[in-house]
Amino acid sequence: MLHMDLLMQSLPIMGNGMLGIFIVTGVIIGVVTLLNKITSGE
């Protein structure tokens, strides 16, 4: 049984979690790219 009111209450929490995952992934990609540019200066 699906309770729509509980689903609507949990959507912002799940959205914040997904946003956090994307931000952390973007930071990791940025750091790896920066390190590759710094260390490949030969």
PyRosetta script that sets phi, psi and omega in degrees:
from pyrosetta import init, pose_from_sequence

init()
pose = pose_from_sequence("MLHMDLLMQSLPIMGNGMLGIFIVTGVIIGVVTLLNKITSGE")
pose.set_psi(1, 131.0)
pose.set_omega(1, -176.0)
pose.set_phi(2, -102.8)
pose.set_psi(2, 122.0)
pose.set_omega(2, 178.0)
pose.set_phi(3, -97.5)
pose.set_psi(3, 107.1)
pose.set_omega(3, -175.2)
pose.set_phi(4, -65.9)
pose.set_psi(4, -33.4)
pose.set_omega(4, -179.2)
pose.set_phi(5, -67.3)
pose.set_psi(5, -38.9)
pose.set_omega(5, 177.7)
pose.set_phi(6, -69.5)
pose.set_psi(6, -36.0)
pose.set_omega(6, 177.1)
pose.set_phi(7, -63.4)
pose.set_psi(7, -43.3)
pose.set_omega(7, -179.9)
pose.set_phi(8, -67.2)
pose.set_psi(8, -30.3)
pose.set_omega(8, 176.8)
pose.set_phi(9, -73.0)
pose.set_psi(9, -31.0)
pose.set_omega(9, -175.8)
pose.set_phi(10, -88.2)
pose.set_psi(10, -15.5)
pose.set_omega(10, -178.4)
pose.set_phi(11, -60.7)
pose.set_psi(11, -44.2)
pose.set_omega(11, 177.9)
pose.set_phi(12, -62.2)
pose.set_psi(12, -35.8)
pose.set_omega(12, 179.5)
pose.set_phi(13, -66.3)
pose.set_psi(13, -44.1)
pose.set_omega(13, 178.2)
pose.set_phi(14, -66.1)
pose.set_psi(14, -35.5)
pose.set_omega(14, 177.8)
pose.set_phi(15, -64.7)
pose.set_psi(15, -40.7)
pose.set_omega(15, 177.0)
pose.set_phi(16, -63.9)
pose.set_psi(16, -38.7)
pose.set_omega(16, 178.2)
pose.set_phi(17, -64.4)
pose.set_psi(17, -44.0)
pose.set_omega(17, 178.7)
pose.set_phi(18, -64.9)
pose.set_psi(18, -40.3)
pose.set_omega(18, 178.1)
pose.set_phi(19, -62.0)
pose.set_psi(19, -41.4)
pose.set_omega(19, 177.7)
pose.set_phi(20, -62.7)
pose.set_psi(20, -40.5)
pose.set_omega(20, 178.9)
pose.set_phi(21, -63.0)
pose.set_psi(21, -44.4)
pose.set_omega(21, -179.5)
pose.set_phi(22, -65.8)
pose.set_psi(22, -37.8)
pose.set_omega(22, 179.0)
pose.set_phi(23, -65.2)
pose.set_psi(23, -46.1)
pose.set_omega(23, -179.8)
pose.set_phi(24, -63.7)
pose.set_psi(24, -41.2)
pose.set_omega(24, 177.9)
pose.set_phi(25, -62.0)
pose.set_psi(25, -42.5)
pose.set_omega(25, 178.5)
pose.set_phi(26, -63.6)
pose.set_psi(26, -39.3)
pose.set_omega(26, 178.0)
pose.set_phi(27, -64.8)
pose.set_psi(27, -43.0)
pose.set_omega(27, 179.4)
pose.set_phi(28, -62.6)
pose.set_psi(28, -43.9)
pose.set_omega(28, 178.6)
pose.set_phi(29, -62.2)
pose.set_psi(29, -41.8)
pose.set_omega(29, 179.0)
pose.set_phi(30, -63.4)
pose.set_psi(30, -42.3)
pose.set_omega(30, -179.9)
pose.set_phi(31, -66.0)
pose.set_psi(31, -43.0)
pose.set_omega(31, 179.5)
pose.set_phi(32, -64.1)
pose.set_psi(32, -42.1)
pose.set_omega(32, 178.0)
pose.set_phi(33, -63.5)
pose.set_psi(33, -43.2)
pose.set_omega(33, 178.8)
pose.set_phi(34, -62.8)
pose.set_psi(34, -43.4)
pose.set_omega(34, 178.8)
pose.set_phi(35, -64.8)
pose.set_psi(35, -36.7)
pose.set_omega(35, 177.2)
pose.set_phi(36, -65.1)
pose.set_psi(36, -39.4)
pose.set_omega(36, 179.7)
pose.set_phi(37, -69.8)
pose.set_psi(37, -36.3)
pose.set_omega(37, -178.5)
pose.set_phi(38, -70.4)
pose.set_psi(38, -43.9)
pose.set_omega(38, -172.2)
pose.set_phi(39, -86.3)
pose.set_psi(39, -10.6)
pose.set_omega(39, -179.2)
pose.set_phi(40, -98.8)
pose.set_psi(40, 30.1)
pose.set_omega(40, -178.1)
pose.set_phi(41, -86.8)
pose.set_psi(41, 30.7)
pose.set_omega(41, -177.9)
pose.set_phi(42, -94.0)
pose.dump_pdb("model.pdb")
